[in-house]
Amino acid sequence: MIENTALRANRDLRDDIREYWSTRAAGFDLDPGHKIADGSERSAWLALFARHLGSARGRTLLDLASGTGEISLLCHELGFDVTGLDWAEPMLDRARAKAKAAGAAIPFLQADAERTMLADASQDVIVTRHLVWTLVDPAAAFAEWNRVLSPGGCLLVVDGDFVSRGPFERLLAKLFGSSHRRLDSEMARRHAEILSQVHFSGGARAEAVAALLAQASFADIRIDTRLGAIHRAQARQFGWRKSLLRFSEHRYAISATKPAP
């Protein structure tokens, strides 16, 4: 009975997460940091992905929690054979429209990133941006991603701790507010309720994420905090006050590989 109750709670939470991001889809690209601006920001993202993934060489790539398709289109531009996957159909609608407008043949699938339903060893690369901090069960999710990756395949996680703050960060947040668009009271309540129940409710620190990746049998795990070029490019959208807050946040990329047998 206890086990069934826990499974039911997790399923309900995932439903809440899907509905929340479905509601956010219409205005998702209005937040700086979600949509990737042309010019210096796009160049900075391309450089980050190329640094960790190397040459595309036509490899298959799965973009988990693909949202409105920004990272999928970026990886398609790099030459990967991209598939996007997201839990929220309204996000997928926007991603498909963007891909069509760009002339990019990218399939976008609806599924839970923690339970992809994809075949074993079917992807050469998996990337995800700003997903890990929302995972209900990251250990199970990382095991699932390891299953889907081909031997020798690469995982790239771009994420951050958007919850915990040191004294300096708390002062900046008090002075300047969030670096994102302020949510209305109902959406803020839903966000806080979901955040309180996910695994990283206290913040997704890079070292904790890396430790769970190691437990899921990933190897060659590297934490990269050199995201300054991206933050400097985004500063043009934020203004100096919120840019200072963005620079103070714990943001990172983590790359890892699935060992070949």
C-alpha positions in Angstrom: 0.0 0.0 0.0 2.8 2.4 0.9 4.6 1.6 -2.4 1.4 2.1 -4.4 0.8 5.4 -2.7 4.3 6.6 -3.5 3.9 5.6 -7.2 0.6 7.4 -7.4 2.1 10.6 -5.9 5.0 10.5 -8.4 2.6 10.0 -11.3 0.4 12.9 -10.1 3.5 15.1 -9.7 4.6 14.3 -13.3 1.1 15.2 -14.5 1.3 18.5 -12.6 4.7 19.2 -14.2 3.4 18.5 -17.7 0.4 20.8 -17.2 2.5 23.5 -15.7 4.9 23.7 -18.7 2.0 23.3 -21.1 0.5 26.5 -19.6 3.9 28.2 -19.8 4.4 27.3 -23.5 2.7 30.4 -24.9 5.1 32.9 -23.2 8.1 30.6 -22.8 10.3 32.3 -25.4 9.6 35.7 -23.9 12.0 34.9 -21.0 15.6 35.7 -21.7 17.6 32.5 -21.3 15.0 30.4 -23.0 15.0 31.7 -26.6 18.5 31.9 -28.1 19.1 35.3 -29.7 20.8 35.5 -33.1 24.3 36.8 -33.1 26.7 36.6 -30.2 24.4 34.4 -28.0 23.8 31.8 -30.7 27.6 31.7 -31.4 28.3 31.2 -27.7 25.9 28.3 -27.5 27.3 26.7 -30.6 30.8 27.0 -29.2 29.7 25.3 -25.9 28.1 22.4 -27.7 30.9 22.0 -30.1 33.4 22.0 -27.2 31.7 19.1 -25.5 30.3 17.1 -28.4 32.9 17.6 -31.1 32.0 17.3 -34.8 28.5 16.1 -35.5 29.4 13.6 -38.2 25.7 12.9 -38.8 25.4 11.3 -35.3 21.9 10.8 -33.9 21.1 13.3 -31.1 18.2 13.3 -28.6 17.2 16.7 -27.2 15.4 15.9 -23.9 12.8 18.4 -22.7 13.1 20.2 -26.0 10.6 22.9 -25.1 10.0 25.2 -28.1 12.9 23.7 -30.0 15.7 26.1 -29.5 18.4 23.5 -28.6 17.1 21.1 -31.2 17.5 23.7 -34.0 20.9 24.6 -32.6 22.1 21.0 -32.8 20.6 20.6 -36.2 22.6 23.6 -37.3 25.7 21.8 -36.0 24.9 18.8 -38.3 23.4 16.3 -35.9 20.4 14.0 -36.8 18.1 15.5 -34.2 15.0 14.2 -32.4 13.3 16.4 -29.9 11.3 15.0 -26.9 9.0 16.9 -24.5 6.2 16.1 -22.1 4.1 19.2 -23.0 2.2 19.1 -26.3 1.9 22.9 -26.5 5.7 23.2 -26.4 6.0 20.6 -29.1 3.5 22.5 -31.3 5.8 25.6 -31.1 8.9 23.5 -31.8 7.4 21.8 -34.8 6.3 25.2 -36.2 9.9 26.6 -35.8 11.4 23.6 -37.4 9.0 23.8 -40.4 9.8 27.6 -40.8 13.5 26.8 -40.7 13.2 23.9 -43.2 14.6 21.5 -40.6 13.3 17.9 -40.7 13.3 17.4 -36.9 10.8 14.9 -35.4 9.4 16.0 -32.1 8.0 13.3 -29.8 5.7 13.5 -26.7 7.1 11.5 -23.8 8.4 11.9 -20.3 12.1 12.5 -20.2 12.4 10.1 -17.3 10.6 7.4 -19.3 11.5 8.0 -23.0 10.1 4.8 -24.5 12.9 4.8 -27.0 14.9 1.7 -28.0 18.1 0.6 -26.3 21.3 2.2 -27.6 19.4 4.2 -30.2 21.1 7.6 -29.7 24.7 8.6 -30.1 24.2 11.9 -28.1 21.7 13.1 -25.5 21.5 16.8 -24.6 19.3 18.6 -22.2 19.0 22.2 -21.0 17.4 23.2 -17.8 15.7 19.9 -17.2 17.7 18.1 -14.4 16.6 20.5 -11.7 12.9 19.6 -12.3 13.4 15.8 -12.3 11.2 13.7 -9.9 13.7 10.8 -9.8 17.1 11.8 -11.4 18.7 8.5 -10.5 16.1 6.6 -12.5 16.2 9.2 -15.3 20.0 9.0 -15.6 19.8 5.2 -15.8 17.2 5.6 -18.6 19.4 8.0 -20.5 22.3 5.5 -20.2 20.1 2.8 -21.6 19.1 4.9 -24.6 22.7 5.9 -25.4 24.8 3.8 -27.6 28.1 2.5 -26.2 30.6 5.4 -26.3 27.8 7.9 -26.6 27.9 11.3 -25.0 25.6 13.1 -22.6 25.6 16.9 -22.2 23.6 18.5 -19.4 23.3 22.3 -19.2 21.6 23.3 -15.9 22.0 25.3 -12.7 21.0 25.8 -9.1 18.1 28.2 -9.4 17.0 27.8 -5.7 19.8 28.1 -3.1 21.6 31.4 -2.9 24.5 32.7 -0.8 24.4 36.0 1.0 25.6 38.0 -2.0 23.1 36.3 -4.3 20.3 36.9 -1.8 21.2 40.6 -1.7 21.1 40.9 -5.5 17.8 39.0 -5.7 16.3 41.4 -3.1 17.6 44.4 -4.9 16.9 43.4 -8.5 14.4 40.6 -8.4 14.6 37.4 -10.5 16.5 37.2 -13.7 13.4 35.8 -15.3 10.0 37.3 -16.2 7.9 37.5 -13.1 5.1 34.9 -13.0 1.5 35.8 -11.9 0.5 34.7 -8.5 -1.2 31.5 -9.5 1.7 30.3 -11.8 4.2 31.3 -9.0 2.2 29.2 -6.5 2.1 26.2 -8.9 5.8 26.6 -9.6 6.6 26.6 -5.8 4.4 23.6 -5.1 6.1 21.5 -7.8 9.6 22.7 -6.8 9.0 21.6 -3.2 8.4 18.0 -4.4 11.1 17.4 -6.9 14.4 15.7 -6.0 16.5 18.9 -6.2 14.1 21.0 -4.3 17.0 22.6 -2.5 18.9 23.3 -5.8 20.7 21.2 -8.3 24.4 21.6 -7.5 26.8 20.4 -10.2 28.6 18.0 -7.8 25.4 16.3 -6.7 24.3 15.8 -10.4 27.7 14.5 -11.3 27.6 12.0 -8.4 24.3 10.6 -9.6 25.6 10.3 -13.1 28.5 8.3 -11.8 26.1 6.0 -10.0 24.2 5.5 -13.3 27.5 4.1 -14.8 28.5 7.2 -16.8 32.2 7.9 -17.1 34.5 10.7 -18.1 32.3 13.2 -16.2 33.4 16.8 -16.6 31.9 19.8 -14.9 32.2 23.0 -17.0 31.4 26.4 -15.5 32.8 28.4 -18.3 29.5 29.9 -19.5 30.6 33.5 -19.4 30.3 34.0 -23.1 26.7 33.0 -23.0 26.0 35.2 -20.0 27.7 38.2 -21.6 25.6 37.8 -24.7 22.4 37.5 -22.7 23.3 40.6 -20.7 22.1 42.7 -23.7 18.6 41.4 -23.0 18.7 41.6 -19.2 20.2 44.9 -18.5 23.1 45.3 -16.0 21.1 44.7 -12.8 19.7 41.3 -13.7 22.9 40.4 -15.6 24.8 40.8 -12.4 22.3 38.3 -10.8 22.7 35.9 -13.6 26.5 35.9 -13.4 26.2 35.2 -9.6 24.1 32.0 -10.2 25.6 28.5 -10.1 25.2 27.5 -13.7 27.1 24.8 -15.5 27.4 22.2 -18.2 28.2 18.5 -17.4 29.4 16.1 -20.1 29.7 12.4 -19.6 30.0 9.2 -21.7 28.5 5.8 -21.7 31.5 3.4 -21.6 32.0 1.1 -24.5 32.1 -2.6 -23.6 
